[in-house]
Amino acid sequence: MHWGAARSILGRHEWIIPGYSPTREINQLYRYAKLSGQKRTLLASADLQHGLFGLCQFDPDKDEVWICEGPWDGMALWELLRTVKANDDGNLVPTAAEASSLLKRINVLAVPGSNVFPEVYLPLLAGKRVVLLYDNDHPREVNGKTVEGSGLTGMKRLCGLLANAEQPPTEVCWLAWGKEGYDPHLESGYDVRDALTVGGSNTA
């Protein structure tokens, strides 16, 4: 609800999720649906530019921006950050007060795909500490050649855009699931929401 997600009236088990422009106005409406027996996927409305998720909650005064791959990861992380805080020892502990939670200083955004980050959004990250949290995608074979996972490729692409931005971030960090950027012991596509679901009690 906080991110604008709602069940679609057009189909059972379908969701609609708004994407936002850099001015935090709705510029895209995504449909999360299953097509032809395939797994559910995020479908953009035709003839509209891609938007980012979570900008409806964006506070330009916060020092950090954490960027997830996909709205469900973003929502799960946003929910967690608003319920935990760091104690005097630096450990994370539960809190019922959002004003004292990690969300007080962190914005959470999400991209609709690993290779989607329009450059018009770069000014939002100027002077911020940016943390990229894309999926654990395994390398794959394409035309007989092994290429790195799309999550890692997407983070590298965004790092390049940020490094060359007119007003770059103060710092950019990215999630390395393993030594080569991915963890072969986790499923390909394993993501932030999976990690929070499996290890949520340890994370908090």
Solvent accessible surface area in square Angstrom, and as a share of the most:
residue,aa,sasa,rsa
1,M,184,0.82
2,H,76,0.34
3,W,4,0.01
4,G,34,0.32
5,A,15,0.11
6,A,45,0.35
7,R,149,0.55
8,S,13,0.08
9,I,170,0.86
10,L,152,0.76
11,G,23,0.22
12,R,200,0.73
13,H,101,0.45
14,E,30,0.14
15,W,62,0.22
16,I,50,0.26
17,I,1,0.00
18,P,7,0.05
19,G,0,0.00
20,Y,18,0.07
21,S,17,0.11
22,P,42,0.27
23,T,99,0.58
24,R,108,0.39
25,E,113,0.51
26,I,111,0.56
27,N,43,0.22
28,Q,2,0.01
29,L,77,0.38
30,Y,2,0.01
31,R,83,0.30
32,Y,44,0.17
33,A,0,0.00
34,K,121,0.51
35,L,74,0.37
36,S,115,0.74
37,G,74,0.71
38,Q,117,0.52
39,K,174,0.74
40,R,85,0.31
41,T,54,0.31
42,L,42,0.21
43,L,46,0.23
44,A,48,0.37
45,S,41,0.26
46,A,86,0.67
47,D,150,0.78
48,L,94,0.47
49,Q,146,0.65
50,H,72,0.32
51,G,0,0.00
52,L,0,0.00
53,F,1,0.00
54,G,1,0.01
55,L,0,0.00
56,C,52,0.31
57,Q,67,0.30
58,F,12,0.05
59,D,51,0.26
60,P,72,0.45
61,D,124,0.64
62,K,32,0.13
63,D,97,0.50
64,E,18,0.08
65,V,0,0.00
66,W,46,0.16
67,I,0,0.00
68,C,0,0.00
69,E,29,0.13
70,G,15,0.15
71,P,3,0.02
72,W,48,0.17
73,D,4,0.02
74,G,0,0.00
75,M,30,0.13
76,A,25,0.19
77,L,10,0.05
78,W,13,0.05
79,E,81,0.36
80,L,33,0.16
81,L,5,0.03
82,R,60,0.22
83,T,62,0.36
84,V,3,0.02
85,K,72,0.30
86,A,55,0.43
87,N,53,0.27
88,D,158,0.82
89,D,119,0.62
90,G,56,0.54
91,N,87,0.45
92,L,68,0.34
93,V,43,0.25
94,P,106,0.67
95,T,21,0.12
96,A,116,0.90
97,A,52,0.40
98,E,78,0.35
99,A,77,0.60
100,S,55,0.35
101,S,5,0.03
102,L,18,0.09
103,L,7,0.03
104,K,140,0.60
105,R,103,0.37
106,I,0,0.00
107,N,4,0.02
108,V,4,0.02
109,L,1,0.00
110,A,0,0.00
111,V,0,0.00
112,P,22,0.14
113,G,20,0.20
114,S,17,0.11
115,N,96,0.49
116,V,32,0.19
117,F,5,0.02
118,P,40,0.25
119,E,107,0.48
120,V,98,0.56
121,Y,2,0.01
122,L,17,0.09
123,P,90,0.56
124,L,32,0.16
125,L,1,0.01
126,A,28,0.22
127,G,48,0.46
128,K,25,0.10
129,R,80,0.29
130,V,0,0.00
131,V,16,0.09
132,L,0,0.00
133,L,23,0.11
134,Y,1,0.01
135,D,21,0.11
136,N,0,0.00
137,D,22,0.12
138,H,49,0.22
139,P,48,0.30
140,R,118,0.43
141,E,120,0.54
142,V,63,0.36
143,N,150,0.77
144,G,74,0.71
145,K,147,0.62
146,T,92,0.54
147,V,53,0.30
148,E,63,0.28
149,G,3,0.03
150,S,43,0.28
151,G,0,0.00
152,L,17,0.09
153,T,59,0.34
154,G,2,0.02
155,M,2,0.01
156,K,110,0.47
157,R,91,0.33
158,L,1,0.01
159,C,37,0.22
160,G,32,0.31
161,L,34,0.17
162,L,1,0.01
163,A,78,0.61
164,N,128,0.66
165,A,16,0.12
166,E,173,0.77
167,Q,117,0.52
168,P,65,0.41
169,P,17,0.11
170,T,103,0.60
171,E,81,0.36
172,V,52,0.30
173,C,35,0.21
174,W,112,0.39
175,L,49,0.25
176,A,53,0.41
177,W,41,0.14
178,G,24,0.23
179,K,210,0.89
180,E,130,0.58
181,G,5,0.04
182,Y,47,0.18
183,D,31,0.16
184,P,84,0.53
185,H,170,0.76
186,L,55,0.27
187,E,139,0.62
188,S,66,0.43
189,G,30,0.29
190,Y,37,0.14
191,D,25,0.13
192,V,12,0.07
193,R,106,0.39
194,D,54,0.28
195,A,34,0.27
196,L,31,0.15
197,T,110,0.64
198,V,118,0.68
199,G,19,0.18
200,G,23,0.22
201,S,104,0.67
202,N,138,0.71
203,T,53,0.31
204,A,40,0.31
